[in-house]
Amino acid sequence: MNAPITKFIIGILSAMLSIAFTRLAIAYSQLPFNSEGRYVDAGSGIVFHQQSVLAFILAAIIFLFTASISFWRLWKYTHEK
């Protein structure tokens, strides 16, 4: 596969995943957690933990960094010639 196309695809996918994890972190941070840091969804019986917000933020930062590096390398590749 062509190098610029690969860098572009990786950059776009990483940026989209970063946005998705950011939206999840914001949505989870607004849940009414109890004193133990848990939220139980009565309808489905799923327990959400407050620590998952930190994991989503970390994933968003990692994907944002990956997208930034990918787009920077793409810009560097296209402007070297």
C-alpha positions, 0 to 999 in steps of 0.5 A, a space after each residue: 500500500 502507498 505510504 501517504 494513503 496508509 498514514 492518512 487512513 491511520 490518522 483519520 481512524 485514530 482521530 475518530 477513535 479519539 473523538 469516540 473515547 472522549 465522548 464516552 469519557 464525557 458521558 460516563 463522567 456525568 453518571 450519578 456514581 455512588 460513594 463506592 464509585 459505581 453506577 448500576 443501570 437498573 434496566 440492563 443490570 450493568 455496573 459502570 465504574 468511575 475508574 473507567 472514565 480515566 481509562 477512556 481519557 487515557 485511550 483518547 489521549 493515546 489515539 490523539 497522539 497517534 493521529 498527530 504523529 501520523 498527520 505530521 509524518 504525512 505532512 513531512 512526507 509530502 513537503 520533502 519532495 
